[in-house]
Amino acid sequence: MTQTTTLSIAALQERVEAIFLKAGLNGVQAGALARVIVAGERDACKSHGIYRIEGALRTVKAGKVKPDAVPELDGNEGSAIVKVNAKGGFANPAFELGVPALAERARKLGIAALVINDCTHFSALWPEVEAVTSEGLAGLVMCPSYATVAPTGGNKPLLGTNPFAFGWPRPNGSPYVFDFATSVAARGEIELHRRAGKQLPEGWAIDADGNPTTDPEAALAGAMLPFGGHKGSAIGTMIELLAGIMIGDLTSPEVLDYLGTTTLAPFHGELIIAMSPEAFAKGRPGDPFARAETLFEAIVGQGARLPSQRRFVARTKSETEGITLTAAEVGQLDHLLEKGLDAIA
């Protein structure tokens, strides 16, 4: 039987945060990164859990992210656009800094946007969109990545995996949330297949010559494909425009040029849009939250599952029973805590 260790959420948070502090991150950066990584483990999203620590530290060691950055909030309170300069640090502390101002302005104006510039991003978007829904607001979150996805009909990487998330608040339950890459699968999923020695499903990727492949090594050397063919390709392009060009930050090809590799976390910007359902529905019949529940009940009533339900079940279990890690995972955490950046090749 494989040996395992179960930690409380708080204990894992403390351990992951200590790893980042050991590696030279300041408290602002370390705390925010640990929170999002532990959220991945808590919700049984292994591809965005402690697996991501090494990539974050590798990016620090390469000098492509500032471990001591302190994000800065733009003080223009009269605008619907909240801006945070991450100052070359990770996106997560910049997001945490900007959310209160975003929520305040969205409630006041009906809609507001948070723009994060000059940040390194490595995490899922659902923790961020859930932070918006926890304020009673609907939210959209998006960002580019580095060029690893071929547009439909193309044969070379051009677009990023370009994740896109949406959340709707539910007053008496977990929010309606989806978060997905606009590629067929997240790049982390292909890396996990490679590590496990497993072949990819057909239709996920092409090799360096533009031919379909199920070999994860060949896929990582070639390009991933957008989900839904031309539809995913168009959405991925939209995200390059809105969360790259429109906010004055890097597009996915520019990110790859800057980094020179896909082994580091990408450096770009991020766009978060928050909307007040009450403000949009004002003057019209019906409560928007009650009407949304009618829709959700109809979906579930047909035997369908709302997105993120498995995450929320896993979250409840983790909150009551803790998070279980394998001996190898615990050993890696111990190694990173002992060695810091020296543990990273």
Protein Blocks (a to p, Z undefined) as FASTA:
>chain_A
ZZdddddfklmmmmmmmmmmmnopafklmmmmmmmmmmmmmnopaklmmmlmmmmmmmmm
nopacfkbccdddfblkbcbdcddekhpafklmmmmmmmmmmmmmmmnopacdddehiad
fbdfklmmmmmmmnopacddddddddfbdcehiabdfbdfkiaddddddfkbccdddddd
fbfbdfklmmmmmmnopacdehkaccfkopacfbfklmmmmccddehijmmmmmmmmmmm
mmmmmnopacfklmmmmnopakbccddddddddddfklmmgoiacjfklmmmmmmmmmmm
nopacehklmmmmmmmmmmnopaddfklmmmmmmmmmnmmmlpZZ
